[in-house]
Amino acid sequence: MVNPLHVKKSKELDDNSPTKNDIKDAKVIAQLVKDGRYSEPNVLTGVYADLRVAMIQRDRLTENLKRIKNRMHHARVNMLLELVLFRHKVTSALSE
């Protein structure tokens, strides 16, 4: 497997141009493979694959929890502002 970042860097080094097209990419990838500048994919199995899945799920749950906490905070702030404005309107109406 050829790392896409290596393809980009090699492409820029070859002709000092960051332009992208399929023909140019194919040539750069072929050159990297010919030179042996690629890595074998690391396919996780067993417990390690389960750990990867568990970590991905944990990250998603953490992000969801963060979103929910932010929503609750904003809802509390909005409710407080509405309460303050309502009290202000009531007190100003009673004082008239």
C-alpha atoms as an extended CHARMM CRD file, in Angstrom:
* protein
*
        96  EXT
         1         1  MET       CA              0.0000000000        0.0000000000        0.0000000000  PROA      1               0.0000000000
         2         2  VAL       CA              1.3880000000        3.3790000000       -0.9710000000  PROA      2               0.0000000000
         3         3  ASN       CA              0.7030000000        6.1680000000        1.5050000000  PROA      3               0.0000000000
         4         4  PRO       CA             -1.2500000000        9.0040000000       -0.1930000000  PROA      4               0.0000000000
         5         5  LEU       CA              0.8550000000       11.5720000000        1.6580000000  PROA      5               0.0000000000
         6         6  HSD       CA              4.0190000000       10.0060000000        0.2050000000  PROA      6               0.0000000000
         7         7  VAL       CA              2.4910000000       10.1870000000       -3.2630000000  PROA      7               0.0000000000
         8         8  LYS       CA              1.7360000000       13.8860000000       -2.7800000000  PROA      8               0.0000000000
         9         9  LYS       CA              5.1990000000       14.7080000000       -1.4240000000  PROA      9               0.0000000000
        10        10  SER       CA              6.9470000000       12.6750000000       -4.1310000000  PROA      10              0.0000000000
        11        11  LYS       CA              4.8540000000       14.3300000000       -6.8300000000  PROA      11              0.0000000000
        12        12  GLU       CA              5.8140000000       17.7870000000       -5.5700000000  PROA      12              0.0000000000
        13        13  LEU       CA              9.4950000000       16.8090000000       -5.3890000000  PROA      13              0.0000000000
        14        14  ASP       CA              9.5700000000       15.3930000000       -8.9240000000  PROA      14              0.0000000000
        15        15  ASP       CA              8.2960000000       18.4420000000      -10.7710000000  PROA      15              0.0000000000
        16        16  ASN       CA              7.8110000000       21.0640000000       -8.0360000000  PROA      16              0.0000000000
        17        17  SER       CA              4.1550000000       21.3340000000       -8.9710000000  PROA      17              0.0000000000
        18        18  PRO       CA              1.2640000000       20.3840000000       -6.6700000000  PROA      18              0.0000000000
        19        19  THR       CA             -1.1150000000       19.8540000000       -9.6000000000  PROA      19              0.0000000000
        20        20  LYS       CA             -3.1150000000       16.6540000000       -9.4740000000  PROA      20              0.0000000000
        21        21  ASN       CA             -4.2420000000       14.3750000000      -12.2470000000  PROA      21              0.0000000000
        22        22  ASP       CA             -4.7080000000       10.6280000000      -12.5660000000  PROA      22              0.0000000000
        23        23  ILE       CA             -1.9190000000       10.0550000000      -15.0860000000  PROA      23              0.0000000000
        24        24  LYS       CA              0.6220000000       11.8440000000      -12.9400000000  PROA      24              0.0000000000
        25        25  ASP       CA             -0.5660000000       10.0220000000       -9.8020000000  PROA      25              0.0000000000
        26        26  ALA       CA             -0.2930000000        6.6450000000      -11.5330000000  PROA      26              0.0000000000
        27        27  LYS       CA              3.2780000000        7.3860000000      -12.6150000000  PROA      27              0.0000000000
        28        28  VAL       CA              4.2930000000        8.4960000000       -9.1200000000  PROA      28              0.0000000000
        29        29  ILE       CA              2.6960000000        5.4310000000       -7.5010000000  PROA      29              0.0000000000
        30        30  ALA       CA              4.3810000000        3.1220000000      -10.0220000000  PROA      30              0.0000000000
        31        31  GLN       CA              7.7520000000        4.7550000000       -9.2980000000  PROA      31              0.0000000000
        32        32  LEU       CA              7.2730000000        4.4070000000       -5.5370000000  PROA      32              0.0000000000
        33        33  VAL       CA              6.3590000000        0.7180000000       -5.8870000000  PROA      33              0.0000000000
        34        34  LYS       CA              9.2970000000        0.1170000000       -8.2470000000  PROA      34              0.0000000000
        35        35  ASP       CA             11.6690000000        1.7190000000       -5.7380000000  PROA      35              0.0000000000
        36        36  GLY       CA             10.1560000000       -0.3010000000       -2.8890000000  PROA      36              0.0000000000
        37        37  ARG       CA              8.9630000000        2.7940000000       -1.0360000000  PROA      37              0.0000000000
        38        38  TYR       CA              5.6510000000        1.4310000000        0.1990000000  PROA      38              0.0000000000
        39        39  SER       CA              4.3990000000       -0.2990000000        3.3210000000  PROA      39              0.0000000000
        40        40  GLU       CA              2.5790000000       -3.5350000000        3.8990000000  PROA      40              0.0000000000
        41        41  PRO       CA             -0.8830000000       -3.0070000000        5.3830000000  PROA      41              0.0000000000
        42        42  ASN       CA             -1.1600000000       -3.9180000000        9.0520000000  PROA      42              0.0000000000
        43        43  VAL       CA             -4.4010000000       -5.8740000000        9.3280000000  PROA      43              0.0000000000
        44        44  LEU       CA             -5.3390000000       -6.3190000000       12.9530000000  PROA      44              0.0000000000
        45        45  THR       CA             -6.9160000000       -9.5770000000       14.0800000000  PROA      45              0.0000000000
        46        46  GLY       CA             -8.3250000000      -10.9950000000       17.2690000000  PROA      46              0.0000000000
        47        47  VAL       CA             -8.0980000000       -8.9090000000       20.4110000000  PROA      47              0.0000000000
        48        48  TYR       CA             -6.3130000000       -6.0650000000       18.6390000000  PROA      48              0.0000000000
        49        49  ALA       CA             -9.1080000000       -5.7030000000       16.0850000000  PROA      49              0.0000000000
        50        50  ASP       CA            -11.6490000000       -5.7210000000       18.9260000000  PROA      50              0.0000000000
        51        51  LEU       CA             -9.6630000000       -3.0370000000       20.7380000000  PROA      51              0.0000000000
        52        52  ARG       CA             -9.6400000000       -0.8620000000       17.6270000000  PROA      52              0.0000000000
        53        53  VAL       CA            -13.4270000000       -1.1880000000       17.2850000000  PROA      53              0.0000000000
        54        54  ALA       CA            -13.8960000000       -0.4630000000       20.9900000000  PROA      54              0.0000000000
        55        55  MET       CA            -11.7100000000        2.6580000000       20.7920000000  PROA      55              0.0000000000
        56        56  ILE       CA            -13.6330000000        3.9420000000       17.7590000000  PROA      56              0.0000000000
        57        57  GLN       CA            -16.9240000000        3.4130000000       19.6050000000  PROA      57              0.0000000000
        58        58  ARG       CA            -15.5280000000        5.1250000000       22.7150000000  PROA      58              0.0000000000
        59        59  ASP       CA            -14.4350000000        8.1380000000       20.6460000000  PROA      59              0.0000000000
        60        60  ARG       CA            -17.8930000000        8.3860000000       19.0690000000  PROA      60              0.0000000000
        61        61  LEU       CA            -19.6140000000        8.1410000000       22.4460000000  PROA      61              0.0000000000
        62        62  THR       CA            -17.2890000000       10.7760000000       23.9020000000  PROA      62              0.0000000000
        63        63  GLU       CA            -18.0850000000       13.1550000000       21.0360000000  PROA      63              0.0000000000
        64        64  ASN       CA            -21.8200000000       12.5180000000       21.4250000000  PROA      64              0.0000000000
        65        65  LEU       CA            -21.5950000000       13.1740000000       25.1700000000  PROA      65              0.0000000000
        66        66  LYS       CA            -19.7570000000       16.4100000000       24.4950000000  PROA      66              0.0000000000
        67        67  ARG       CA            -22.4630000000       17.5080000000       22.0410000000  PROA      67              0.0000000000
        68        68  ILE       CA            -25.2340000000       16.6830000000       24.5170000000  PROA      68              0.0000000000
        69        69  LYS       CA            -23.5000000000       18.5860000000       27.3140000000  PROA      69              0.0000000000
        70        70  ASN       CA            -23.0900000000       21.6220000000       25.0520000000  PROA      70              0.0000000000
        71        71  ARG       CA            -26.7620000000       21.4840000000       24.0460000000  PROA      71              0.0000000000
        72        72  MET       CA            -27.8140000000       21.2990000000       27.6930000000  PROA      72              0.0000000000
        73        73  HSD       CA            -25.5590000000       24.2150000000       28.5950000000  PROA      73              0.0000000000
        74        74  HSD       CA            -26.9300000000       26.3780000000       25.7860000000  PROA      74              0.0000000000
        75        75  ALA       CA            -30.4880000000       25.4460000000       26.7220000000  PROA      75              0.0000000000
        76        76  ARG       CA            -29.8460000000       26.4770000000       30.3450000000  PROA      76              0.0000000000
        77        77  VAL       CA            -28.3130000000       29.7690000000       29.2470000000  PROA      77              0.0000000000
        78        78  ASN       CA            -31.2420000000       30.5010000000       26.9200000000  PROA      78              0.0000000000
        79        79  MET       CA            -33.7720000000       29.6270000000       29.6420000000  PROA      79              0.0000000000
        80        80  LEU       CA            -31.9750000000       31.8730000000       32.1200000000  PROA      80              0.0000000000
        81        81  LEU       CA            -31.9690000000       34.7660000000       29.6580000000  PROA      81              0.0000000000
        82        82  GLU       CA            -35.6640000000       34.2840000000       28.9570000000  PROA      82              0.0000000000
        83        83  LEU       CA            -36.4040000000       34.1810000000       32.6990000000  PROA      83              0.0000000000
        84        84  VAL       CA            -34.4500000000       37.3900000000       33.3160000000  PROA      84              0.0000000000
        85        85  LEU       CA            -36.2200000000       39.1480000000       30.4300000000  PROA      85              0.0000000000
        86        86  PHE       CA            -39.6160000000       37.8970000000       31.6200000000  PROA      86              0.0000000000
        87        87  ARG       CA            -38.9670000000       39.1060000000       35.1640000000  PROA      87              0.0000000000
        88        88  HSD       CA            -37.8390000000       42.4630000000       33.8240000000  PROA      88              0.0000000000
        89        89  LYS       CA            -41.0220000000       42.7960000000       31.7490000000  PROA      89              0.0000000000
        90        90  VAL       CA            -43.2120000000       41.7810000000       34.7060000000  PROA      90              0.0000000000
        91        91  THR       CA            -41.5500000000       44.1510000000       37.1480000000  PROA      91              0.0000000000
        92        92  SER       CA            -41.6430000000       47.0320000000       34.6770000000  PROA      92              0.0000000000
        93        93  ALA       CA            -45.3320000000       46.3360000000       33.9340000000  PROA      93              0.0000000000
        94        94  LEU       CA            -46.1840000000       46.2430000000       37.6670000000  PROA      94              0.0000000000
        95        95  SER       CA            -44.3430000000       49.4650000000       38.3830000000  PROA      95              0.0000000000
        96        96  GLU       CA            -46.3250000000       51.3930000000       35.7730000000  PROA      96              0.0000000000
